[in-house]
Amino acid sequence: MNELEKEAQWQRQAEQAEQGHSNAKDDPQVDRYRLVLRALRQPVGPQLPADFAARLQQQVIDSNRRAALEDGLVTLLMAIMVAVGLVVAYPYLASLIDQLRGNLPVAESLLGMTDGALTNVPWKSILGSALAIAGVLLIERNLGGDEQLSV
C-alpha cells in the first residue's frame, strides 16, 4: 500500500468516525484527519461587508491623492528654497563672476569682433537662471523616481 492509499484510507476512517458509525481504534493519523474535518465544519468567521472592495479601493485612491498632494507641496517648498538660496547667494556669485570675467578671454577678441555685442549680455542673470533651472531639475529627478500605484 503506497502513501496516497494510506492517506485516503485514513481520511475514509476519519469520515466514518465523525459520522458515528465506526469501530476504528485510536489511531493518531485518523484523529488528525478528524480534527481537520471538524475544523472544516465550523462556521466561517464574520463575513466581509458587501461593499468591502469598493471601500478599500476608495481608501487606496484617497491615499494616492494625499501622497500626490504631499509630493507637490514638498516640490514647491524645495523650489522656493532653491530660489531663496540663489537670491541669497547672488551677491557672492556676482563678485565671483566679475573676477572670472577679468581672467577669461573675451569672446569678442577671440572671434575678432570689436562691436562689443557680447559685453551687453546679462551674464549674471543667465547664470542665475541656469542654476535655478538646474536646481528644479535636480529636485524633480529626486522626487520623480517614485511610481504611483494606479487603481
Secondary structure, DSSP 8 states (H G I E B T S, - for coil): --HHHHHHHHHHHHHHHHHT-------HHHHHHHHHHHHHHS-------TTHHHHHHHHHHHHHHHHHHHHHHHHHHHHHHHHHHHHHHHHHHHHHHHHHHHHS--HHHHHT--S-TGGGS-HHHHHHHHHHHHHHHHHHHHHTT------
